[in-house]
Amino acid sequence: MGDTYRVAKVTFGTQAPTASELLHLIQQRWEDLHWVAAQDVILPKLQMTISPKRRSRQARKEVRNAKRTQATTFLKLAHKRNLQVKKQRRKQLKDQHACEVRLKKQAKRLEKHQGH
């Protein structure tokens, strides 16, 4: 794996997972997880020249606003990419179906005018 950062989303249900559920996930389902690589996303870096009071205010504001974690950001971006791919696929299938219907109608119209 190296030093790459990858994220996978696992939903256990409404309650926190037990130790046995986590162990089962790690031992048996680890390879089956859908991993999202975080290579094309650049997260903003904090400036180190900010005064301590300002940093404190910003930290309080971020906690209040519940800023997304890095993993959540990557999962959200992967989800958006998947939605775009699905949208393109749907449009392609719709266009293909419309073309088939048009060709079928043309063939039917030509068949009617063939004569007796």
Buried (B, 14 or more C-beta within 10 A) or exposed (E): EEEEEEBBBEEEEEEEBEEEBEEEBEEEEEEEEEBBEBEEBEEEEEEEEEEEEEEEEEEEEEEEEEEEEEBEBBBEBBEEEEEEEEEEEEEEEEEEEEEEEEEEEEEEEEEEEEEE
